[in-house]
Amino acid sequence: MSELVLSPTWFAAGGGGRDTASPADDASLVRQLQRTGDGELFDALVQRHKRRVFRLAAAVLGPGHEAEAEDLTQEAFLLVFRKLDSFRGESRFSTWLLHLTRNLAIDRRRHADLRRPHVADDELAKLPAVGGGSNPEEAASASQQRERLLQQVEQLPDPQRTVVYLHYWMESPVAEIAELLELKRETVKSHLFRARQRLAAGLAPRGDRV
């Protein structure tokens, strides 16, 4: 196969449109690629899945770590590039790729020094505001509330934390989250519900906590 080069312009947390891939087309491309080693075929696979891979990596690592998510996305495709001959088609290619990506991201988060950096206001604004009201006092304290919310989200157990980032930060629908995390839709909804409960409890005034 030809050398794999991933352009940084591919990576944007919310942009680039949707990946275009079907399991049947993936299977055909993978078989041809395994048979011929044609680098252009691998490039086609990358084009199909790059957005989802980056979004999953970014959601696991969290806001403020987009650069690490870019690096990890490239690392995931390089690993697939090296290990593709071992792929036997026992699962969908996208399932195998996303499972590999999530494992890499979890390992990076667990072992790397990912102290949360200062998050800019425009990043905080992408997270759901506490209360959602529109009176002037709430508007004035929105940035501080979002910072507190982000701190609480970071304390959620995985996969609740990743589900929250995917749904609220990445604006991914439940169906996409289920695919990315290899979960049932009902399980994703349950994680969102429980995460909201934890966040509400963590953000409540001390006198209101049970």
C-alpha positions as CSV (number, residue, x, y, z in Angstrom):
1,M,0.0,0.0,0.0
2,S,1.1,3.6,-0.5
3,E,2.1,5.8,2.3
4,L,-0.9,7.0,4.3
5,V,-1.1,10.8,4.8
6,L,-4.0,12.4,6.6
7,S,-4.6,16.1,6.1
8,P,-5.3,18.2,9.2
9,T,-8.1,20.0,7.2
10,W,-10.2,16.8,7.4
11,F,-10.8,17.3,11.1
12,A,-13.5,19.6,12.5
13,A,-15.7,18.8,15.4
14,G,-19.0,19.7,13.8
15,G,-18.3,20.1,10.1
16,G,-17.5,18.2,7.0
17,G,-20.9,16.7,6.3
18,R,-21.8,13.1,6.9
19,D,-19.6,10.1,6.1
20,T,-20.9,8.2,3.2
21,A,-20.6,4.5,3.8
22,S,-22.7,1.3,3.6
23,P,-21.7,-2.1,5.0
24,A,-21.9,-3.7,1.6
25,D,-19.7,-1.1,0.0
26,D,-17.2,-1.3,2.8
27,A,-17.0,-5.0,2.6
28,S,-16.3,-4.8,-1.2
29,L,-13.6,-2.2,-0.7
30,V,-12.0,-4.1,2.1
31,R,-11.9,-7.3,0.0
32,Q,-10.4,-5.5,-2.9
33,L,-7.9,-3.7,-0.7
34,Q,-6.8,-6.9,1.0
35,R,-6.3,-8.5,-2.4
36,T,-4.6,-5.7,-4.2
37,G,-3.0,-3.4,-1.6
38,D,-4.2,-0.4,-3.6
39,G,-3.6,2.7,-1.5
40,E,-6.4,4.6,-3.3
41,L,-8.9,2.1,-2.0
42,F,-7.7,2.7,1.5
43,D,-8.0,6.4,0.9
44,A,-11.6,5.8,0.0
45,L,-12.3,4.0,3.2
46,V,-10.7,6.8,5.2
47,Q,-12.9,9.4,3.3
48,R,-16.0,7.3,4.2
49,H,-15.3,7.1,8.0
50,K,-12.9,10.0,9.0
51,R,-15.7,12.2,10.4
52,R,-17.1,9.5,12.7
53,V,-13.7,8.4,13.9
54,F,-12.7,12.0,14.8
55,R,-16.0,12.7,16.5
56,L,-15.7,9.6,18.6
57,A,-12.1,10.3,19.6
58,A,-13.0,14.0,20.4
59,A,-16.0,12.9,22.5
60,V,-14.0,10.4,24.6
61,L,-11.2,12.9,25.1
62,G,-13.5,15.9,25.7
63,P,-13.6,19.6,24.8
64,G,-10.2,21.3,24.7
65,H,-8.5,18.2,23.3
66,E,-9.3,18.5,19.7
67,A,-5.6,18.4,18.7
68,E,-5.2,15.1,20.6
69,A,-8.3,13.8,18.8
70,E,-6.8,14.7,15.4
71,D,-3.6,12.8,16.4
72,L,-5.6,9.9,17.6
73,T,-7.7,9.8,14.4
74,Q,-4.6,9.5,12.4
75,E,-3.2,6.9,14.8
76,A,-6.4,4.8,14.4
77,F,-6.3,4.8,10.6
78,L,-2.6,4.0,10.6
79,L,-3.3,1.0,12.9
80,V,-6.1,-0.1,10.6
81,F,-3.7,0.3,7.6
82,R,-1.2,-2.0,9.3
83,K,-3.8,-4.6,10.6
84,L,-6.3,-4.7,7.7
85,D,-5.0,-8.1,6.6
86,S,-6.1,-9.6,9.9
87,F,-9.7,-8.3,9.4
88,R,-11.8,-11.4,8.7
89,G,-15.2,-9.7,8.2
90,E,-16.7,-11.3,11.3
91,S,-18.2,-7.9,12.0
92,R,-18.9,-4.8,9.9
93,F,-15.7,-2.9,9.0
94,S,-17.2,0.3,10.6
95,T,-17.8,-1.6,13.9
96,W,-14.2,-2.9,13.9
97,L,-12.9,0.6,13.1
98,L,-15.0,2.4,15.8
99,H,-14.2,-0.2,18.4
100,L,-10.5,0.2,17.7
101,T,-10.8,4.0,17.8
102,R,-12.7,4.0,21.1
103,N,-10.2,1.7,22.7
104,L,-7.3,3.9,21.6
105,A,-9.1,7.0,22.9
106,I,-9.9,5.4,26.3
107,D,-6.3,4.3,26.6
108,R,-5.1,7.8,25.7
109,R,-7.4,9.4,28.2
110,R,-6.4,6.9,31.0
111,H,-2.6,7.1,30.5
112,A,-1.9,10.5,29.0
113,D,-1.7,13.7,30.9
114,L,-5.0,15.2,29.9
115,R,-5.5,17.8,32.5
116,R,-8.4,19.9,31.2
117,P,-7.2,23.1,29.7
118,H,-8.9,26.4,30.0
119,V,-11.9,26.1,27.7
120,A,-12.9,29.1,25.6
121,D,-16.4,30.6,25.9
122,D,-17.3,29.5,22.4
123,E,-16.6,25.9,23.3
124,L,-18.5,26.2,26.6
125,A,-21.4,27.7,24.7
126,K,-21.8,24.4,22.8
127,L,-22.7,22.6,26.0
128,P,-26.2,22.9,27.3
129,A,-26.8,25.9,29.5
130,V,-28.0,25.2,33.1
131,G,-31.6,26.2,33.4
132,G,-32.0,27.5,29.9
133,G,-33.8,30.7,31.0
134,S,-33.4,34.1,29.3
135,N,-33.6,36.7,32.1
136,P,-30.6,39.0,32.4
137,E,-29.3,37.5,35.6
138,E,-29.2,34.0,34.1
139,A,-27.5,35.4,30.9
140,A,-24.8,37.1,33.0
141,S,-23.9,33.9,34.9
142,A,-24.2,31.6,31.9
143,S,-20.4,31.3,31.3
144,Q,-19.8,30.4,34.9
145,Q,-22.6,27.9,34.9
146,R,-21.3,26.2,31.8
147,E,-17.8,26.0,33.4
148,R,-19.3,24.3,36.4
149,L,-21.3,22.0,34.2
150,L,-18.2,21.0,32.2
151,Q,-16.5,20.2,35.5
152,Q,-19.4,18.0,36.5
153,V,-19.5,16.3,33.0
154,E,-15.8,15.4,33.4
155,Q,-16.6,13.6,36.6
156,L,-19.3,11.4,35.0
157,P,-18.3,7.7,34.5
158,D,-17.7,6.5,31.0
159,P,-19.7,5.9,28.8
160,Q,-22.1,8.5,30.3
161,R,-19.5,11.2,29.8
162,T,-18.9,10.3,26.2
163,V,-22.6,10.0,25.5
164,V,-23.2,13.5,26.9
165,Y,-20.4,15.0,24.8
166,L,-21.6,13.3,21.7
167,H,-25.2,14.4,22.2
168,Y,-24.8,17.9,23.5
169,W,-21.4,19.0,22.2
170,M,-21.3,17.1,19.0
171,E,-25.1,17.3,18.5
172,S,-25.2,13.6,17.5
173,P,-28.6,12.0,17.5
174,V,-29.2,8.9,19.6
175,A,-29.0,6.6,16.6
176,E,-25.5,7.8,15.7
177,I,-24.3,7.6,19.3
178,A,-25.6,4.0,19.4
179,E,-23.6,3.1,16.3
180,L,-20.4,4.9,17.5
181,L,-20.4,3.3,21.0
182,E,-21.8,-0.1,19.9
183,L,-24.9,0.3,22.2
184,K,-28.6,-0.2,21.8
185,R,-30.6,3.1,21.4
186,E,-32.4,2.4,24.7
187,T,-29.1,2.1,26.4
188,V,-28.0,5.4,25.0
189,K,-31.2,7.0,26.3
190,S,-30.7,5.5,29.7
191,H,-27.1,6.8,29.9
192,L,-28.4,10.3,28.9
193,F,-31.1,10.1,31.6
194,R,-28.8,9.0,34.3
195,A,-26.2,11.5,33.3
196,R,-28.7,14.3,33.5
197,Q,-29.7,13.1,37.0
198,R,-26.1,13.1,38.2
199,L,-25.5,16.6,36.7
200,A,-28.6,18.0,38.3
201,A,-27.6,16.6,41.7
202,G,-24.0,17.9,41.3
203,L,-25.1,21.3,40.3
204,A,-27.9,21.7,42.8
205,P,-27.3,24.1,45.8
206,R,-26.0,22.2,48.7
207,G,-29.1,22.6,50.7
208,D,-31.2,21.1,47.9
209,R,-29.1,17.9,47.6
210,V,-30.5,14.6,48.9
